[in-house]
Amino acid sequence: MADRVPMTKAGEARLRAELQKLKSEDRPRVIAAISDAREHGDLKENAEYHAAREQQSFIEGRIQEIEGKLSAAQVIDVNTIENTGKVIFGTTVRLLNVDTDEQVTYQIVGEDEADIKAGKLSISSPIARALVGKSEGDVVAIRVPSGTVEYEIEQVEHI
């Protein structure tokens, strides 16, 4: 993972909180469950032991994944960047569908933070890639599965 992974401050904080919980709560709980299961005797037929080992494997894998992402993270605080009206990583963009007059608002975030239902769009998504570098007032044609949709960039906010 030599490449830097863009991430908002909120995204970094969420990953750090998850890592802390995994290390301080989940890992000790699973280790205790494995220890308890060992006391029940024959490990070959002990379903509790195997389930706890599987959970431990998942937790350790997730810890490694998060640590890797955090070590490669390039945390971008959009509030420290001057608002020029251009769409950049971390900005919140209000768009107007030119055909339907429907408004949508998205924040451009890192891949791990993306949640379309919450209005968080991955920087690597086709919509975000089409928007980055454009300015307020620009009309952007975005290819979607159902065809091409034109959006006007109404507002770019640094929040």
C-alpha positions as CSV (number, residue, x, y, z in Angstrom):
1,M,0.0,0.0,0.0
2,A,2.4,2.6,-1.1
3,D,-0.3,4.9,-2.5
4,R,-1.8,7.4,-0.2
5,V,-5.5,6.9,0.6
6,P,-7.5,10.1,0.9
7,M,-9.7,10.3,4.0
8,T,-11.7,13.0,5.8
9,K,-10.9,13.9,9.4
10,A,-14.3,12.3,10.4
11,G,-13.4,9.1,8.4
12,E,-10.1,8.8,10.2
13,A,-11.7,9.4,13.6
14,R,-14.3,6.6,12.9
15,L,-11.5,4.2,11.8
16,R,-9.4,5.0,14.9
17,A,-12.5,4.5,17.2
18,E,-13.2,1.1,15.5
19,L,-9.6,0.1,15.9
20,Q,-9.6,1.1,19.6
21,K,-12.8,-0.9,20.2
22,L,-11.4,-4.0,18.4
23,K,-8.2,-3.9,20.5
24,S,-9.6,-2.9,23.9
25,E,-13.0,-4.7,23.9
26,D,-13.4,-7.3,21.1
27,R,-10.0,-8.9,21.2
28,P,-9.9,-9.5,25.0
29,R,-13.5,-10.8,24.9
30,V,-12.7,-13.4,22.2
31,I,-9.5,-14.4,24.0
32,A,-11.5,-15.1,27.1
33,A,-14.1,-17.0,25.1
34,I,-11.3,-19.2,23.6
35,S,-9.9,-19.8,27.1
36,D,-13.3,-20.8,28.4
37,A,-14.0,-23.1,25.5
38,R,-10.6,-24.8,26.0
39,E,-11.6,-25.7,29.5
40,H,-14.5,-27.7,28.2
41,G,-12.2,-30.4,26.9
42,D,-11.9,-32.0,23.5
43,L,-11.2,-29.2,21.0
44,K,-12.1,-31.2,17.9
45,E,-15.8,-31.4,18.7
46,N,-16.0,-28.1,20.6
47,A,-18.2,-25.7,18.5
48,E,-17.7,-22.8,20.9
49,Y,-13.9,-23.0,20.5
50,H,-14.1,-23.1,16.7
51,A,-16.5,-20.2,16.6
52,A,-14.4,-18.1,19.0
53,R,-11.2,-18.9,16.9
54,E,-13.1,-17.9,13.7
55,Q,-14.1,-14.6,15.4
56,Q,-10.6,-14.0,16.6
57,S,-9.3,-14.5,13.0
58,F,-11.9,-11.9,11.7
59,I,-10.9,-9.4,14.5
60,E,-7.2,-9.8,13.8
61,G,-7.7,-9.4,10.1
62,R,-9.8,-6.3,10.6
63,I,-7.2,-4.8,12.9
64,Q,-4.5,-5.3,10.3
65,E,-6.8,-3.8,7.6
66,I,-7.5,-0.7,9.6
67,E,-3.9,-0.2,10.6
68,G,-2.8,-0.5,7.0
69,K,-5.4,2.1,5.9
70,L,-4.5,4.5,8.7
71,S,-0.8,4.2,7.9
72,A,-1.5,5.0,4.2
73,A,-4.1,7.7,5.0
74,Q,-3.8,11.2,3.7
75,V,-6.2,13.0,6.0
76,I,-7.7,16.0,4.3
77,D,-9.4,18.7,6.4
78,V,-11.4,20.6,3.8
79,N,-12.0,23.4,6.4
80,T,-8.4,24.4,6.1
81,I,-8.6,24.8,2.3
82,E,-9.9,28.1,0.8
83,N,-13.4,27.7,-0.8
84,T,-12.9,28.7,-4.4
85,G,-16.2,27.2,-5.5
86,K,-14.4,24.2,-7.1
87,V,-15.3,20.6,-6.2
88,I,-12.4,18.9,-4.4
89,F,-12.1,16.0,-2.0
90,G,-14.1,16.6,1.1
91,T,-16.4,19.3,-0.2
92,T,-20.2,19.0,0.0
93,V,-21.8,19.7,-3.4
94,R,-25.4,20.6,-4.0
95,L,-26.5,19.5,-7.5
96,L,-29.6,20.3,-9.6
97,N,-30.8,17.7,-12.1
98,V,-31.3,19.8,-15.2
99,D,-34.1,17.6,-16.6
100,T,-36.2,17.0,-13.4
101,D,-35.2,20.0,-11.2
102,E,-34.5,17.5,-8.4
103,Q,-31.8,18.6,-6.0
104,V,-29.3,16.2,-4.4
105,T,-26.4,16.9,-2.0
106,Y,-23.3,14.8,-1.8
107,Q,-20.0,15.0,0.2
108,I,-17.0,13.7,-1.7
109,V,-15.3,11.3,0.7
110,G,-12.8,8.4,0.8
111,E,-13.8,4.9,-0.2
112,D,-14.2,3.6,3.3
113,E,-16.5,6.5,4.2
114,A,-18.8,6.2,1.3
115,D,-22.5,5.8,2.1
116,I,-24.9,6.9,-0.6
117,K,-27.9,6.9,1.7
118,A,-26.1,9.4,4.0
119,G,-25.1,11.5,1.0
120,K,-21.4,10.4,1.1
121,L,-20.0,9.7,-2.3
122,S,-16.7,7.8,-2.8
123,I,-14.0,9.8,-4.5
124,S,-13.6,6.9,-7.0
125,S,-17.2,6.8,-8.0
126,P,-18.1,7.9,-11.5
127,I,-20.2,10.8,-10.2
128,A,-17.5,12.1,-8.0
129,R,-14.8,11.7,-10.7
130,A,-17.0,13.7,-13.1
131,L,-17.6,16.5,-10.5
132,V,-14.0,17.0,-9.1
133,G,-12.4,20.0,-10.6
134,K,-15.7,21.6,-11.8
135,S,-17.0,24.9,-10.3
136,E,-20.3,26.3,-9.1
137,G,-22.5,27.0,-12.1
138,D,-21.0,24.3,-14.3
139,V,-23.2,21.8,-15.9
140,V,-21.8,18.3,-15.8
141,A,-23.0,15.3,-17.8
142,I,-22.6,12.1,-15.8
143,R,-23.0,8.7,-17.3
144,V,-25.1,6.5,-15.1
145,P,-26.5,3.0,-15.8
146,S,-29.7,4.4,-17.2
147,G,-28.0,6.8,-19.5
148,T,-26.5,10.3,-19.1
149,V,-27.8,12.8,-16.5
150,E,-26.9,16.5,-16.5
151,Y,-26.4,18.2,-13.2
152,E,-25.8,21.8,-12.5
153,I,-23.4,22.5,-9.6
154,E,-25.4,24.9,-7.5
155,Q,-23.2,25.2,-4.4
156,V,-19.9,23.9,-3.2
157,E,-19.4,24.0,0.6
158,H,-16.4,23.3,2.8
159,I,-18.1,21.7,5.9
